[in-house]
Amino acid sequence: MKVAIVYDSSTGKTKAAAEQMGEAARAAGHECSVESIHDADPAQVTKADAICVGSWCKGLFVILQRPTDEAMGFIERLGPLDGKPAAVFTTYALAVGKTLPKMAAALGARGARVTGQLKSKGPRVAEGFDSWLQTLET
Ligand SMILES: Cc1cc2nc3c(=O)[nH]c(=O)nc-3n(C[C@H](O)[C@H](O)[C@H](O)COP(=O)(O)O)c2cc1C
Protein backbone atom coordinates (compact mmCIF):
# COMPACT_ATOMS: atom_id res chain seq x y z
CA MET A 1 0.00 0.00 0.00
CA LYS A 2 0.95 3.64 -0.33
CA VAL A 3 1.10 4.97 3.21
CA ALA A 4 1.37 8.71 3.93
CA ILE A 5 2.65 9.77 7.33
CA VAL A 6 2.34 13.45 8.18
CA TYR A 7 3.29 15.07 11.45
CA ASP A 8 3.44 18.34 13.35
CA SER A 9 6.56 18.64 15.45
CA SER A 10 7.86 21.58 17.46
CA THR A 11 11.14 20.31 18.92
CA GLY A 12 11.74 17.25 16.73
CA LYS A 13 10.42 14.30 18.73
CA THR A 14 7.30 13.78 16.65
CA LYS A 15 9.37 14.19 13.49
CA ALA A 16 11.85 11.54 14.68
CA ALA A 17 9.00 9.21 15.66
CA ALA A 18 7.35 9.70 12.25
CA GLU A 19 10.61 9.01 10.40
CA GLN A 20 11.15 5.77 12.32
CA MET A 21 7.55 4.80 11.63
CA GLY A 22 8.18 5.43 7.95
CA GLU A 23 11.15 3.08 8.04
CA ALA A 24 9.02 0.46 9.79
CA ALA A 25 6.32 0.81 7.12
CA ARG A 26 8.86 0.38 4.32
CA ALA A 27 10.39 -2.63 6.10
CA ALA A 28 6.87 -4.12 6.16
CA GLY A 29 6.66 -3.79 2.36
CA HIS A 30 4.76 -0.52 1.94
CA GLU A 31 5.63 2.59 0.00
CA CYS A 32 5.71 5.34 2.57
CA SER A 33 6.12 9.11 2.52
CA VAL A 34 6.93 11.04 5.71
CA GLU A 35 6.37 14.79 5.68
CA SER A 36 5.72 17.68 8.01
CA ILE A 37 2.17 19.02 7.76
CA HIS A 38 3.83 22.33 6.90
CA ASP A 39 5.31 20.83 3.70
CA ALA A 40 2.76 18.16 2.79
CA ASP A 41 0.15 18.73 0.10
CA PRO A 42 -3.26 17.66 1.46
CA ALA A 43 -4.38 16.60 -2.05
CA GLN A 44 -1.38 14.25 -2.37
CA VAL A 45 -1.89 12.82 1.12
CA THR A 46 -5.58 12.25 0.29
CA LYS A 47 -4.47 10.00 -2.61
CA ALA A 48 -2.55 7.58 -0.34
CA ASP A 49 -4.11 4.19 0.44
CA ALA A 50 -3.57 4.64 4.18
CA ILE A 51 -2.93 7.78 6.20
CA CYS A 52 -1.23 8.36 9.51
CA VAL A 53 -1.31 11.79 11.16
CA GLY A 54 0.80 12.72 14.17
CA SER A 55 0.94 15.72 16.45
CA TRP A 56 2.78 16.57 19.60
CA CYS A 57 0.47 16.76 22.60
CA LYS A 58 -0.24 20.34 23.69
CA GLY A 59 -1.92 21.32 26.92
CA LEU A 60 -1.27 21.94 30.58
CA PHE A 61 0.35 18.49 30.95
CA VAL A 62 -2.47 16.92 32.99
CA ILE A 63 -5.45 18.85 31.64
CA LEU A 64 -6.63 20.43 28.38
CA GLN A 65 -4.46 18.22 26.20
CA ARG A 66 -5.07 18.44 22.46
CA PRO A 67 -3.36 18.13 19.12
CA THR A 68 -1.98 21.34 17.62
CA ASP A 69 -4.30 23.63 15.68
CA GLU A 70 -1.98 23.15 12.70
CA ALA A 71 -2.41 19.36 12.79
CA MET A 72 -6.19 19.71 13.03
CA GLY A 73 -6.15 22.29 10.23
CA PHE A 74 -4.24 19.90 8.00
CA ILE A 75 -6.79 17.14 8.61
CA GLU A 76 -9.57 19.56 7.65
CA ARG A 77 -7.85 20.26 4.32
CA LEU A 78 -7.83 16.58 3.33
CA GLY A 79 -10.29 15.46 0.67
CA PRO A 80 -12.87 12.70 1.14
CA LEU A 81 -11.09 9.62 2.50
CA ASP A 82 -13.78 7.13 1.51
CA GLY A 83 -13.20 4.50 4.19
CA LYS A 84 -9.42 4.45 3.86
CA PRO A 85 -7.59 3.06 6.89
CA ALA A 86 -5.99 5.70 9.05
CA ALA A 87 -4.09 6.05 12.28
CA VAL A 88 -3.38 8.97 14.55
CA PHE A 89 -0.44 9.30 16.89
CA THR A 90 0.92 11.72 19.43
CA THR A 91 4.16 12.17 21.30
CA TYR A 92 3.82 13.40 24.84
CA ALA A 93 5.54 13.82 28.20
CA LEU A 94 2.98 12.99 30.87
CA ALA A 95 -0.59 12.36 29.76
CA VAL A 96 -2.36 12.60 26.40
CA GLY A 97 -5.91 13.27 27.59
CA LYS A 98 -8.29 13.49 24.63
CA THR A 99 -5.59 14.29 22.06
CA LEU A 100 -6.01 11.05 20.11
CA PRO A 101 -9.84 10.91 20.01
CA LYS A 102 -9.89 14.54 18.82
CA MET A 103 -7.64 13.69 15.87
CA ALA A 104 -9.51 10.45 15.21
CA ALA A 105 -12.86 12.25 15.13
CA ALA A 106 -11.54 14.83 12.65
CA LEU A 107 -10.16 12.10 10.35
CA GLY A 108 -13.37 10.13 10.73
CA ALA A 109 -15.29 13.25 9.67
CA ARG A 110 -13.23 13.20 6.43
CA GLY A 111 -14.44 9.63 5.88
CA ALA A 112 -11.40 7.70 7.10
CA ARG A 113 -11.71 4.42 8.99
CA VAL A 114 -9.49 5.17 11.98
CA THR A 115 -8.06 1.86 13.11
CA GLY A 116 -5.17 3.07 15.26
CA GLN A 117 -4.82 5.64 18.06
CA LEU A 118 -1.19 5.46 19.11
CA LYS A 119 1.16 7.28 21.42
CA SER A 120 4.85 7.52 22.11
CA LYS A 121 6.64 9.03 25.09
CA GLY A 122 9.50 10.41 23.06
CA PRO A 123 11.07 10.11 19.62
CA ARG A 124 10.22 6.47 19.06
CA VAL A 125 7.86 4.40 16.94
CA ALA A 126 4.43 4.80 18.52
CA GLU A 127 3.26 1.77 20.50
CA GLY A 128 1.04 -0.45 18.37
CA PHE A 129 2.21 0.96 15.04
CA ASP A 130 3.60 -2.41 13.91
CA SER A 131 0.25 -4.04 14.69
CA TRP A 132 -1.52 -1.28 12.75
CA LEU A 133 0.76 -1.96 9.78
CA GLN A 134 -0.22 -5.62 9.92
CA THR A 135 -3.86 -4.63 9.37
CA LEU A 136 -2.92 -3.09 5.99
CA GLU A 137 -2.60 -5.10 2.81
CA THR A 138 0.90 -4.98 1.32
C1 LIG B 1 3.70 24.27 25.46
C2 LIG B 1 3.79 22.78 25.68
C3 LIG B 1 2.70 22.11 26.17
C4 LIG B 1 2.76 20.71 26.40
N1 LIG B 1 1.68 20.09 26.92
C5 LIG B 1 1.74 18.76 27.18
C6 LIG B 1 0.62 18.10 27.78
O1 LIG B 1 -0.42 18.69 28.05
N2 LIG B 1 0.74 16.77 28.05
C7 LIG B 1 1.90 16.08 27.77
O2 LIG B 1 1.95 14.88 28.04
N3 LIG B 1 2.95 16.67 27.18
C8 LIG B 1 2.91 17.99 26.88
N4 LIG B 1 3.99 18.62 26.32
C9 LIG B 1 5.16 17.82 25.96
C10 LIG B 1 5.22 17.53 24.46
O3 LIG B 1 3.97 17.06 23.98
C11 LIG B 1 6.28 16.46 24.15
O4 LIG B 1 7.52 16.87 24.62
C12 LIG B 1 6.31 16.16 22.68
O5 LIG B 1 6.99 14.94 22.49
C13 LIG B 1 7.02 17.25 21.89
O6 LIG B 1 7.04 16.86 20.53
P1 LIG B 1 7.93 17.62 19.45
O7 LIG B 1 9.39 17.46 19.85
O8 LIG B 1 7.65 16.94 18.17
O9 LIG B 1 7.50 19.05 19.45
C14 LIG B 1 3.95 20.00 26.10
C15 LIG B 1 5.06 20.69 25.59
C16 LIG B 1 4.98 22.06 25.38
C17 LIG B 1 6.18 22.78 24.82
PDBQT file of the ligand as one rigid body, heavy atoms in Angstrom, charges set to zero:
ROOT
HETATM    1  C1  LIG A 201       3.704  24.272  25.461  1.00  0.00    +0.000 C 
HETATM    2  C2  LIG A 201       3.793  22.781  25.683  1.00  0.00    +0.000 A 
HETATM    3  C3  LIG A 201       2.701  22.105  26.174  1.00  0.00    +0.000 A 
HETATM    4  C4  LIG A 201       2.764  20.715  26.401  1.00  0.00    +0.000 A 
HETATM    5  N1  LIG A 201       1.682  20.085  26.916  1.00  0.00    +0.000 NA
HETATM    6  C5  LIG A 201       1.741  18.765  27.184  1.00  0.00    +0.000 A 
HETATM    7  C6  LIG A 201       0.620  18.103  27.777  1.00  0.00    +0.000 A 
HETATM    8  O1  LIG A 201      -0.424  18.686  28.050  1.00  0.00    +0.000 OA
HETATM    9  N2  LIG A 201       0.739  16.774  28.051  1.00  0.00    +0.000 N 
HETATM   10  C7  LIG A 201       1.896  16.077  27.772  1.00  0.00    +0.000 A 
HETATM   11  O2  LIG A 201       1.951  14.876  28.043  1.00  0.00    +0.000 OA
HETATM   12  N3  LIG A 201       2.953  16.666  27.179  1.00  0.00    +0.000 NA
HETATM   13  C8  LIG A 201       2.906  17.987  26.884  1.00  0.00    +0.000 A 
HETATM   14  N4  LIG A 201       3.989  18.619  26.320  1.00  0.00    +0.000 N 
HETATM   15  C9  LIG A 201       5.156  17.817  25.957  1.00  0.00    +0.000 C 
HETATM   16  C10 LIG A 201       5.217  17.532  24.464  1.00  0.00    +0.000 C 
HETATM   17  O3  LIG A 201       3.972  17.061  23.977  1.00  0.00    +0.000 OA
HETATM   18  C11 LIG A 201       6.275  16.456  24.153  1.00  0.00    +0.000 C 
HETATM   19  O4  LIG A 201       7.523  16.870  24.620  1.00  0.00    +0.000 OA
HETATM   20  C12 LIG A 201       6.315  16.161  22.682  1.00  0.00    +0.000 C 
HETATM   21  O5  LIG A 201       6.992  14.943  22.485  1.00  0.00    +0.000 OA
HETATM   22  C13 LIG A 201       7.021  17.253  21.894  1.00  0.00    +0.000 C 
HETATM   23  O6  LIG A 201       7.035  16.865  20.532  1.00  0.00    +0.000 OA
HETATM   24  P1  LIG A 201       7.929  17.624  19.448  1.00  0.00    +0.000 P 
HETATM   25  O7  LIG A 201       9.386  17.460  19.853  1.00  0.00    +0.000 OA
HETATM   26  O8  LIG A 201       7.652  16.935  18.166  1.00  0.00    +0.000 OA
HETATM   27  O9  LIG A 201       7.504  19.050  19.446  1.00  0.00    +0.000 OA
HETATM   28  C14 LIG A 201       3.952  19.996  26.104  1.00  0.00    +0.000 A 
HETATM   29  C15 LIG A 201       5.058  20.691  25.585  1.00  0.00    +0.000 A 
HETATM   30  C16 LIG A 201       4.981  22.061  25.380  1.00  0.00    +0.000 A 
HETATM   31  C17 LIG A 201       6.181  22.784  24.823  1.00  0.00    +0.000 C 
ENDROOT
TORSDOF 0
